[in-house]
Amino acid sequence: MPLPLYRSRPGGFDIQPASATEARPINDFIYLSEGLSNSYLVVTSEGRVVINTGMGFEAPVHKRNYDAVDDGPVRYILFTQGHVDHVGGTDLFSESGTEIVAQANNLRHQADDRRIAQFRASRSAFAFADVIAKAVRHVDEGFSGAIPAQSRPEPTITFEDRHSIELGGTRFELIATPGGETTDSMVIWLPELRVCFAGNLFGALFGHFPNLVTIRGDRYRDALAFIASLDRVLDLEPDLLLVGHHQPVEGRELIRSELLRLRGAVQYVHDETVRGMNEGIDVWTLMDRIRLPEELEVGEGYGKISWSVRAIWETYAGWFHHSSTTELYSVPSTRIYSDLADLAGGTDALARRAREKLASGLPVEALHLVEIALGVEPDNLEAIEVSLEAHEQLESESENFWLTSWLRKQIAALRQKG
């Protein structure tokens, strides 16, 4: 069975909508249908269990794939977490008598999603708009009838820490793992088979550092809670790990060694950040300095260590960094950009200095300067060109899905302006 994208292939996160014409068999009764997040089907003699349902517009693909395998009743729908790409297809799968099972924090998480849905959609568009449009076109072309709306399901069964289900001789143990991407995260354990459905507990790209904060906008994720949740899976000693993106991970020793490495990496970054805080080192210096030792190296294709340093810092300390009185007021630095431009001799002078920074291998410092220039004169061609070149340089060096997506969005906007 092939391995997912590991730290040896950094930056390989390639999210694609559900489009496969058939479900992939994992064994004789577990099937995978890939999409914006993985959906799984477990077939038993007494009916079917669906684990995660994808986005609403993907549900026809998943359902067609699963119905071709087995058309028995859907007895249970289980969510490994409450994110929209895990729960959105529920209405299409739910039948009379279907039990929808989630960890007890699921409704609270879904309420968060509803409350700031417009904000999150606009902040996520730079990364997902193209792939979602592609998915909708695929479903629209391949299926008759209206594309299903995004589900907002209400679980019929919730639990706090553990819950067991038995169906057709298969026992499902549901275990809360609140240190995952959402506080309603859970793993699903099939003890007789030593199979664990982990969803995105370990992040969207297994073998890479988790996202302790997302630049699309989400709540901070606690590093120590992540470690505690990881330990729950370590204690299970699974032979097969079925994850939220890409392919399964097989082999008890391989899974254990990868989880121990990831555990050590997160613990190290947490401890070094806390040590630096207690020594009075500012967050920017810690973001720049903290690096994993060789024996704990993991990929940064989805989460970044520097971003996680800041997330840990602010999880403990909040947004006030004690570096400037201006942090405490509602006047952003952009208000004095025109003053800085005047003092520098105009926006052209700032653009020229930015180009010097770029030529010296300092693209981020160059961006600081051109952002001032463009804040005063948005159509300054020299500043636009320097900003474009700086973004292109940073994009060429990026191995992180989120950073690369953001940089490409900015590059496209700057090319239109230029």
C-alpha positions in Angstrom: 0.0 0.0 0.0 1.6 3.3 -1.0 2.5 5.9 1.6 1.1 9.4 1.7 3.3 12.4 1.1 6.0 12.4 3.7 8.6 14.8 5.0 10.8 13.4 2.3 8.5 15.1 -0.3 7.9 18.5 1.3 5.2 20.8 0.0 3.4 18.1 -1.8 -0.1 19.0 -0.6 -2.3 18.9 -3.7 -5.9 19.2 -2.8 -8.4 18.0 -5.5 -12.2 17.7 -5.5 -13.9 14.3 -5.6 -13.9 13.1 -9.2 -12.9 9.4 -9.2 -15.4 7.1 -10.8 -15.1 4.4 -8.1 -14.2 4.0 -4.5 -10.8 2.5 -3.7 -10.9 -0.7 -1.6 -8.7 -0.5 1.5 -9.6 -4.1 2.4 -12.6 -6.3 1.9 -15.0 -3.9 3.5 -13.4 -0.5 3.9 -13.4 1.9 0.9 -12.0 5.3 0.3 -13.4 8.1 -1.9 -11.0 11.0 -2.1 -12.0 14.6 -2.3 -11.4 17.9 -0.6 -11.1 15.6 2.4 -11.2 11.8 2.4 -14.5 10.0 2.9 -14.6 6.4 3.9 -17.2 3.6 3.7 -17.3 0.6 6.1 -19.6 -2.2 4.9 -21.1 -4.6 7.4 -23.7 -7.4 7.2 -26.2 -5.1 9.0 -25.7 -1.9 7.0 -23.1 0.8 6.1 -21.1 3.3 8.1 -20.0 6.5 6.3 -17.0 8.3 7.9 -17.0 12.0 6.8 -19.2 13.1 3.9 -17.1 15.7 2.0 -18.5 19.0 0.9 -22.2 19.2 -0.1 -21.3 19.5 -3.8 -19.0 16.5 -3.7 -21.6 14.2 -2.0 -23.1 12.9 -5.3 -19.6 11.6 -6.3 -19.0 9.9 -2.9 -22.5 8.4 -2.8 -22.3 7.1 -6.4 -19.0 5.4 -5.6 -20.3 3.9 -2.4 -23.6 2.7 -3.8 -21.7 0.9 -6.5 -19.9 -1.1 -3.7 -23.0 -1.8 -1.5 -26.5 -0.4 -1.4 -27.3 -1.4 2.1 -28.8 1.1 4.5 -26.6 3.9 6.0 -26.9 3.0 9.7 -24.3 5.5 10.9 -22.5 8.7 9.8 -19.4 9.5 11.8 -17.5 12.8 11.8 -13.8 12.9 12.6 -14.2 16.7 12.9 -16.8 19.4 12.3 -15.1 21.2 9.4 -17.3 21.9 6.4 -15.4 19.5 4.2 -16.2 16.7 6.6 -19.9 17.3 7.3 -21.2 19.0 4.1 -22.6 16.0 2.3 -24.5 14.6 5.2 -28.0 15.4 3.9 -27.5 13.2 0.8 -26.3 10.2 2.8 -28.8 10.4 5.7 -31.7 8.1 5.6 -34.6 7.3 7.9 -33.0 5.7 11.0 -29.5 6.9 10.2 -27.6 7.9 13.4 -25.2 10.9 13.1 -22.5 10.6 15.6 -20.0 13.3 16.7 -18.0 14.4 19.7 -19.9 16.7 22.0 -18.2 19.9 20.8 -19.5 19.4 17.2 -22.5 21.7 17.5 -20.4 24.5 19.1 -17.9 24.2 16.2 -20.6 24.3 13.6 -22.1 27.3 15.3 -18.7 29.0 14.9 -18.6 28.2 11.2 -22.1 29.6 10.7 -21.4 32.7 12.8 -18.4 33.8 10.7 -19.2 31.9 7.5 -18.8 34.9 5.2 -15.5 35.9 6.9 -14.0 32.4 6.6 -15.2 31.9 3.0 -13.6 35.2 1.9 -10.4 34.4 3.8 -10.2 30.9 2.3 -10.9 31.9 -1.3 -7.3 32.5 -2.3 -6.5 28.8 -1.6 -9.6 27.0 -2.5 -11.7 29.1 -5.0 -10.3 27.4 -8.1 -10.5 23.9 -6.9 -14.1 24.4 -5.6 -15.2 25.9 -8.9 -13.6 22.8 -10.6 -15.5 20.5 -8.3 -18.8 22.2 -8.9 -18.3 22.0 -12.7 -17.5 18.3 -12.4 -20.6 17.5 -10.4 -22.8 19.7 -12.6 -21.6 18.0 -15.8 -21.8 14.4 -14.4 -25.0 14.4 -12.4 -28.6 15.4 -13.2 -30.5 17.5 -10.8 -29.5 20.4 -8.5 -26.1 20.3 -6.8 -26.8 19.5 -3.1 -26.5 22.4 -0.7 -24.0 22.4 2.1 -25.3 20.4 5.0 -25.4 21.8 8.6 -26.2 18.5 10.3 -27.3 18.1 13.9 -25.8 14.9 15.5 -28.3 12.5 16.9 -25.6 10.9 19.2 -22.8 12.9 20.9 -20.3 11.8 23.5 -17.6 13.5 25.6 -14.6 11.1 25.8 -15.4 7.7 24.4 -18.3 5.9 22.8 -18.7 2.4 21.3 -20.8 1.2 18.4 -21.2 -2.4 17.2 -22.7 -3.2 13.8 -22.6 -6.4 11.9 -19.9 -7.9 14.1 -17.6 -4.8 13.7 -16.9 -2.7 16.8 -16.2 1.0 16.4 -14.6 2.8 19.3 -14.9 6.6 19.1 -12.2 8.5 21.0 -12.2 12.2 21.6 -9.0 14.0 20.4 -9.7 17.7 21.1 -6.1 18.7 20.2 -6.8 18.2 16.5 -7.8 20.8 14.0 -11.1 21.3 15.9 -12.1 20.8 19.5 -14.7 18.2 18.3 -12.0 16.0 16.7 -12.2 12.3 17.2 -10.6 9.2 15.9 -12.4 6.0 15.1 -10.7 2.7 16.2 -11.6 -0.7 15.0 -9.8 -2.8 17.7 -10.1 -6.3 16.2 -8.5 -5.0 13.0 -6.1 -2.4 14.6 -7.4 0.2 12.1 -7.6 3.9 13.1 -9.5 6.5 11.1 -7.6 9.7 12.2 -9.1 12.3 9.9 -7.0 15.5 10.1 -5.8 15.0 13.7 -2.2 15.2 12.6 -2.8 17.9 10.0 -3.8 17.7 6.4 -0.4 16.3 5.3 0.8 13.4 7.4 4.5 13.6 8.4 4.5 17.4 8.4 4.2 19.9 11.2 0.6 20.6 12.1 -1.1 23.9 11.6 -1.4 25.4 15.1 -2.9 28.5 13.4 -4.3 28.9 9.9 -3.8 32.0 7.9 -7.3 31.6 6.4 -8.6 32.5 9.9 -9.4 30.0 12.7 -9.0 29.5 16.4 -5.5 28.8 17.8 -4.8 25.1 18.4 -3.0 24.3 21.6 0.3 22.5 21.2 0.1 20.5 24.4 -3.5 19.4 23.6 -2.3 18.2 20.2 0.4 16.1 21.9 -2.1 14.6 24.4 -4.4 13.7 21.5 -1.5 12.2 19.5 -0.7 10.1 22.6 -4.1 8.6 22.5 -3.4 7.2 19.0 0.1 6.1 20.0 -1.4 4.1 22.8 -3.7 2.2 20.4 -0.7 0.9 18.4 -2.6 0.8 15.0 -1.4 -1.3 12.1 -3.3 0.9 9.6 -3.8 4.7 9.8 -6.5 6.1 7.6 -6.0 9.9 7.3 -7.9 12.9 6.1 -5.9 13.5 2.9 -3.9 11.3 0.6 -3.3 7.6 1.1 -3.3 5.3 4.1 -0.2 4.7 6.3 0.5 1.0 6.9 2.7 -0.8 9.4 2.7 -0.5 13.2 6.4 0.4 13.5 6.3 2.9 10.7 3.2 4.6 12.2 4.7 4.6 15.7 8.1 6.1 14.5 6.3 8.8 12.5 4.1 9.8 15.4 6.9 9.8 17.9 8.9 12.1 15.5 5.9 14.4 15.1 5.3 14.4 18.9 8.9 15.3 19.6 8.9 18.1 17.0 5.8 19.8 18.4 7.1 19.3 22.0 10.5 20.8 21.0 8.9 23.9 19.3 6.6 24.4 22.3 9.4 24.1 24.9 11.8 26.4 23.0 9.1 29.0 22.5 8.2 29.0 26.2 11.9 29.1 27.2 12.4 32.1 24.9 9.3 33.8 26.4 10.7 33.4 29.9 14.1 34.8 28.8 12.4 37.9 27.4 13.1 37.1 23.7 10.6 38.8 21.4 8.4 36.7 19.2 10.0 37.8 15.9 13.4 36.6 17.0 11.9 33.3 18.2 10.2 32.8 14.9 13.5 33.3 13.1 15.7 31.2 15.5 13.7 28.1 16.4 14.7 25.2 14.2 14.2 21.5 14.7 17.2 19.3 15.5 17.9 16.8 12.7 16.4 13.8 14.6 13.1 15.6 14.8 12.9 17.1 11.3 9.4 17.0 9.8 8.0 18.6 6.6 6.4 22.1 6.6 4.2 21.5 3.6 1.0 22.5 5.4 2.0 24.0 8.8 5.0 26.1 9.4 7.3 26.1 12.4 7.7 29.9 12.5 3.9 30.4 12.4 3.5 27.8 15.1 6.0 29.6 17.3 3.9 32.7 17.1 0.7 30.7 17.7 2.2 29.2 20.8 3.4 32.6 22.0 0.0 34.2 21.5 -1.9 31.2 22.9 -0.1 31.9 26.2 0.2 35.7 26.0 -2.4 37.1 23.7 -2.0 39.8 21.0 -0.1 42.4 23.0 3.6 41.9 22.4 4.8 44.6 24.8 7.0 46.1 22.0 5.2 49.3 21.3 2.5 51.6 22.8 0.9 51.8 19.4 -0.2 48.1 19.7 -2.7 49.3 22.2 -4.5 51.8 20.0 -6.7 51.6 16.9 -4.3 53.6 14.7 -2.4 51.3 12.3 1.0 52.1 10.9 -0.5 52.7 7.5 -1.8 56.1 8.8 1.7 57.5 8.6 2.9 56.0 5.4 2.5 59.3 3.6 4.7 60.9 6.2 7.3 58.3 5.8 7.2 58.7 2.0 7.6 62.5 2.3 10.6 62.0 4.7 12.2 59.4 2.4 12.0 61.8 -0.6 8.9 60.3 -2.2 7.5 56.9 -3.2 10.1 56.5 -6.0 12.9 56.7 -3.4 11.2 54.0 -1.3 10.9 51.8 -4.4 14.6 52.3 -5.2 15.6 51.3 -1.7 13.3 48.3 -1.9 15.0 47.2 -5.1 18.4 47.5 -3.3 17.0 45.3 -0.5 15.8 42.8 -3.1 19.2 42.7 -4.8 20.8 42.0 -1.4 18.6 39.0 -0.9 16.2 40.6 1.5 12.8 40.2 -0.2 10.7 40.6 3.0 12.4 43.9 3.9 11.9 45.0 0.3 8.2 44.3 0.7 8.0 46.4 3.9 9.3 49.3 1.9 7.1 48.9 -1.2 4.0 48.4 1.0 4.6 51.9 2.3 5.1 53.2 -1.3 2.0 51.5 -2.6 0.0 52.6 0.4 0.6 56.1 -0.7 0.7 55.7 -4.5 -1.0 52.4 -5.5 -0.1 52.8 -9.2 3.7 53.4 -8.7 5.1 51.1 -11.4 8.5 50.7 -9.9 7.0 49.7 -6.5 4.7 47.3 -8.2 7.6 45.7 -10.1 9.7 45.3 -7.0 6.7 43.8 -5.1 6.1 41.4 -7.9 9.7 40.3 -8.1 9.9 39.9 -4.3 6.7 37.8 -4.3 8.0 35.7 -7.1 11.3 35.0 -5.3 9.5 34.0 -2.1 7.1 31.8 -4.1 10.0 30.0 -5.8 11.4 29.2 -2.3 8.1 28.2 -0.7 7.3 24.5 0.1 4.2 25.3 2.1 0.7 25.0 0.7 -0.8 28.0 2.5 2.2 30.3 1.9 2.5 29.3 -1.7 -1.3 29.9 -2.3 -1.1 33.4 -0.7 2.0 34.4 -2.7 0.4 33.2 -6.0 -2.7 35.2 -5.2 -0.6 38.3 -4.7 1.5 37.7 -7.8 -1.7 37.4 -9.9 -3.0 40.7 -8.5 0.3 42.5 -9.0 0.6 41.3 -12.6 -2.8 42.7 -13.3 -1.8 46.1 -11.9 1.5 46.1 -13.8 
